Amino acid sequence: MGKFYVEKKKKYEKVMAKPETIDFLLNYSKSLKINDIKGVKFESNMN
């Protein structure tokens, strides 16, 4: 019979982001535009 290779689950700490970080990421994702022109993707940030 084959062996079972079982590892103990690691405990992870919950990471809390600051509200400023979340606001920055949300605003960045709202302003990011990705255009696909003839198979070439262009990324532009609309500030």
C-alpha positions as CSV (number, residue, x, y, z in Angstrom):
1,M,0.0,0.0,0.0
2,G,1.3,3.5,-0.9
3,K,2.3,6.1,1.6
4,F,0.3,9.1,2.3
5,Y,2.3,12.3,2.4
6,V,0.3,14.7,4.6
7,E,1.6,17.9,5.9
8,K,0.1,19.9,8.8
9,K,-1.8,22.9,7.7
10,K,0.0,26.1,8.4
11,K,-1.8,28.8,10.4
12,Y,-1.9,32.1,8.6
13,E,-2.2,35.5,10.2
14,K,-4.9,37.8,9.0
15,V,-3.5,40.9,7.4
16,M,-5.4,44.1,7.7
17,A,-4.9,46.8,5.1
18,K,-5.2,50.4,5.9
19,P,-8.2,52.2,4.4
20,E,-5.9,54.5,2.5
21,T,-4.4,51.5,0.7
22,I,-7.8,50.1,-0.2
23,D,-8.9,53.5,-1.5
24,F,-5.7,53.9,-3.6
25,L,-6.1,50.4,-5.2
26,L,-9.8,51.0,-5.9
27,N,-9.2,54.4,-7.5
28,Y,-6.3,53.0,-9.5
29,S,-8.4,50.1,-10.9
30,K,-11.2,52.5,-11.8
31,S,-8.8,54.7,-13.8
32,L,-7.0,51.9,-15.6
33,K,-8.0,51.3,-19.2
34,I,-6.8,48.4,-21.3
35,N,-7.3,48.7,-25.0
36,D,-6.8,45.8,-27.4
37,I,-5.9,47.1,-30.9
38,K,-5.1,44.5,-33.6
39,G,-3.9,42.0,-31.0
40,V,-1.7,44.4,-29.1
41,K,-2.8,45.4,-25.6
42,F,-2.2,49.0,-24.4
43,E,-2.6,50.0,-20.7
44,S,-3.3,53.6,-19.9
45,N,-4.0,55.3,-16.6
46,M,-6.7,57.9,-16.9
47,N,-5.9,60.4,-14.2
